[in-house]
């Protein structure tokens, strides 16, 4: 058995000479990106929910008209249906602007930092945490998936 047979694969081992401080800094950058990913999911949820609400307004307008409330139905139709959610923008435009002008830059800087400092390797901080926390030799605590065709007894 080789030295790293019971440890992380090569892509999850720090390159020679990389300090704890560098791994921690890249871990924090990755953690920040994960928070942005989560926020992006919420932004897409907002996009879907507002779109759904806007489509439901068609039924609300029709039901207000059917109930004899023509003036209110017309106000909802002209003042709210299809309205921008922020100045000049529907949610798809907010999503596009976020993706193009913030999210893409964040992802690129995260990738550039990893490329420059650790040969592009990802999740080194987490891989090292896993090594500290797992119980070697215990089922369910393996360092990595079994190679195809091998058995783990």
C-alpha positions as CSV (number, residue, x, y, z in Angstrom):
1,X,0.0,0.0,0.0
2,X,1.3,3.4,-0.9
3,X,1.6,6.4,1.4
4,X,-1.6,8.0,0.3
5,X,-3.7,4.9,-0.3
6,X,-5.8,5.8,2.8
7,X,-5.9,9.5,2.3
8,X,-7.3,12.0,-0.1
9,X,-6.7,11.7,-3.8
10,X,-4.1,13.8,-5.5
11,X,-6.6,16.6,-6.3
12,X,-7.4,17.0,-2.6
13,X,-3.9,17.0,-1.2
14,X,-2.1,20.3,-0.9
15,X,0.9,20.8,-3.2
16,X,4.4,20.9,-1.6
17,X,5.2,24.2,0.0
18,X,1.7,25.4,0.5
19,X,1.2,26.8,4.0
20,X,-1.7,26.4,6.4
21,X,-2.4,30.1,6.0
22,X,-2.8,29.7,2.3
23,X,-5.1,26.7,2.6
24,X,-7.2,28.6,5.2
25,X,-7.4,31.7,3.0
26,X,-8.5,29.7,0.0
27,X,-11.0,27.9,2.3
28,X,-12.5,31.2,3.4
29,X,-12.7,32.4,-0.3
30,X,-14.5,29.1,-1.2
31,X,-16.8,29.5,1.8
32,X,-17.7,33.0,0.6
33,X,-18.4,31.7,-2.9
34,X,-20.7,29.0,-1.4
35,X,-22.6,31.8,0.4
36,X,-22.9,33.6,-3.0
37,X,-24.1,30.4,-4.6
38,X,-26.8,30.1,-1.9
39,X,-27.8,33.7,-2.4
40,X,-27.9,33.1,-6.2
41,X,-30.4,30.3,-5.5
42,X,-32.6,32.7,-3.6
43,X,-32.4,35.2,-6.4
44,X,-33.6,32.5,-8.8
45,X,-36.3,31.6,-6.3
46,X,-37.3,35.3,-6.3
47,X,-37.4,35.2,-10.1
48,X,-39.6,32.2,-10.2
49,X,-42.0,33.4,-7.5
50,X,-42.4,36.9,-8.9
51,X,-43.0,35.4,-12.3
52,X,-45.6,33.0,-10.9
53,X,-47.3,35.9,-9.0
54,X,-47.4,38.0,-12.1
55,X,-49.1,35.2,-14.1
56,X,-51.7,34.7,-11.2
57,X,-52.7,38.3,-11.6
58,X,-54.4,37.4,-14.9
59,X,-56.8,35.2,-12.8
60,X,-57.2,37.9,-10.1
61,X,-58.1,40.5,-12.8
62,X,-60.6,38.2,-14.4
63,X,-62.2,37.3,-11.0
64,X,-62.4,41.0,-9.9
65,X,-64.2,41.7,-13.2
66,X,-66.5,38.8,-12.8
67,X,-67.3,40.0,-9.3
68,X,-68.3,43.4,-10.7
69,X,-65.1,45.3,-9.6
70,X,-64.1,46.7,-13.0
71,X,-62.3,49.7,-11.7
72,X,-60.1,47.7,-9.3
73,X,-59.5,45.0,-11.9
74,X,-58.3,47.7,-14.4
75,X,-56.0,49.2,-11.7
76,X,-54.4,45.8,-11.0
77,X,-54.1,45.2,-14.8
78,X,-52.5,48.5,-15.6
79,X,-50.5,49.3,-12.4
80,X,-49.3,45.9,-11.3
81,X,-49.5,43.3,-14.0
82,X,-46.1,43.3,-15.8
83,X,-44.7,46.0,-13.5
84,X,-40.9,46.2,-13.1
85,X,-39.8,44.9,-9.7
86,X,-37.0,47.5,-9.5
87,X,-36.5,50.5,-11.7
88,X,-36.5,49.4,-15.4
89,X,-36.1,45.7,-14.6
90,X,-38.0,42.5,-14.3
91,X,-36.4,39.7,-12.3
92,X,-34.8,38.0,-15.3
93,X,-32.8,41.2,-15.9
94,X,-31.7,41.3,-12.2
95,X,-30.6,37.6,-12.5
96,X,-28.7,38.4,-15.7
97,X,-27.0,41.4,-14.2
98,X,-26.1,39.5,-11.1
99,X,-24.7,36.6,-13.0
100,X,-22.7,38.7,-15.5
101,X,-21.4,41.5,-13.2
102,X,-20.9,39.8,-9.8
103,X,-21.3,36.0,-9.8
104,X,-19.0,35.5,-12.9
105,X,-16.3,37.7,-11.4
106,X,-16.5,36.0,-8.0
107,X,-16.2,32.5,-9.6
108,X,-13.3,33.7,-11.9
109,X,-11.4,35.1,-8.9
110,X,-11.9,32.0,-6.9
111,X,-10.6,29.9,-9.8
112,X,-7.7,32.2,-10.4
113,X,-6.6,32.1,-6.8
114,X,-6.7,28.3,-6.7
115,X,-4.8,28.1,-10.1
116,X,-2.2,30.5,-8.8
117,X,-1.7,29.1,-5.3
118,X,-2.6,25.4,-5.4
119,X,-2.5,24.2,-9.0
120,X,-6.3,24.6,-9.3
121,X,-7.1,22.2,-6.5
122,X,-10.5,22.6,-4.8
123,X,-11.7,22.1,-1.3
124,X,-8.2,21.5,0.3
125,X,-9.4,23.0,3.6
126,X,-12.4,20.6,3.7
127,X,-10.3,17.6,2.5
128,X,-7.9,18.2,5.4
129,X,-10.7,18.6,7.8
130,X,-12.2,15.3,6.6
131,X,-8.8,13.7,7.3
132,X,-8.7,15.1,10.8
133,X,-12.3,14.0,11.6
134,X,-12.7,10.6,10.0
135,X,-12.0,7.3,11.8
136,X,-9.5,5.4,9.7
137,X,-10.5,1.8,8.9
138,X,-14.1,2.3,10.0
139,X,-16.9,1.7,7.4
140,X,-18.4,4.9,6.2
141,X,-15.2,6.8,7.0
142,X,-13.2,6.0,3.9
143,X,-11.0,8.8,2.5
144,X,-12.4,8.4,-1.0
145,X,-14.7,6.2,-3.1
146,X,-13.4,2.7,-3.9
147,X,-11.7,2.3,-7.2
148,X,-14.0,0.6,-9.8
149,X,-13.4,-3.2,-9.5
150,X,-11.9,-3.1,-6.0
151,X,-13.6,-4.3,-2.9
152,X,-13.6,-2.8,0.6
153,X,-14.0,-5.6,3.1
